[in-house]
Amino acid sequence: MTTQQLIEMLSQFDPDTPVVIQGYEAGYNSISIIEQKSIQMNVNPEHFYGAHGPTDHQPEPVPNVPFVDVIYLGGYNHISRENGLY
């Protein structure tokens, strides 16, 4: 998905609608991280990792696969016990 495709999809909703992402193991989190990253696309066949890398399992670049600049959307549980807020 590209930025333009995401904008087109999101423009169909009320602009005050919250946007969430899947939590670590369950539940949902608000988006609190928006970062540009450079990754390799379609390099990881392991089902427990995302398709794109690098990952902890494949930290080194895969030879002959170009890096692509992407926008990463992430989030965390801001009321988690580890943050001392729960």
N, C-alpha and C positions, 0 to 999 in steps of 0.2 A: 504494500500500500504506500502511496506517495502522500506528501503533505497536501497536495491539491485534492486528491481523492478523499482524504480525511476531512478536509474543510467542507467539501461538497456534501459528504454524509452528515457531518455534524450540523450543517446549516439547515437541515430539515427539522431540527428540534428547537424547542423554546430555548433561547440563550441563557436562561437561568437554571436549566437542567444540570444537576451535578454530573460529573464524569468520574467514574471509578475504574480501578483495575483489580484483578484477582489478588487476594492476599497470599501470604507465603504458603500455607497449607490449606486454608479454607477462608471463607469470608471475603470481604472486599476492603480496599483502601482507597482513599482519595489520591489523585495524582498530585505529587509534591515534588517530583523530579522531572525536569525537562532538560535533556543534555544532547549535544551533538557528539556522536562517537564515530569511529572508523572501524568497521568490522568486515569479516569475510562472509559472504552469503553462501548458504547451502553447503556447509562443510561438516556438519555433525549428524551422523545417522543414529546416534543413541536416543532412544525414546524419552529418556528422563532429562535431557537437555534440550534447549531450543535448537532449531535447525542451523542457526547462524552462530559464528564464533568470533573470538576464541571462547573456550570454556575452561574450567578447572582440569578437565580430562584432556583437552587439546590446547594448552596455553601457547604453544608456538604456532606461528603462521603456517598454513597449508601451502606448500610450494605451488606456484603457477595459478593461484587464485587471487584476483585483485581485491584490494580493500575498497569498500564503499562507505561514503559518509551517510549516516542515518541520524534520525532524531529518536532518542530513547525516552519513553515515558515510563516513569516508575513511581513508587510510593512506599510508604512504610506505615506501620501501625503507631500513630502518634500518641495513643493512650496505653501502649503496652507496659507491662511490668518492668521491662528493662529500661524504659524511659522514666520510671518512677512516678508515673501518672495514674496508675490503676490501683 
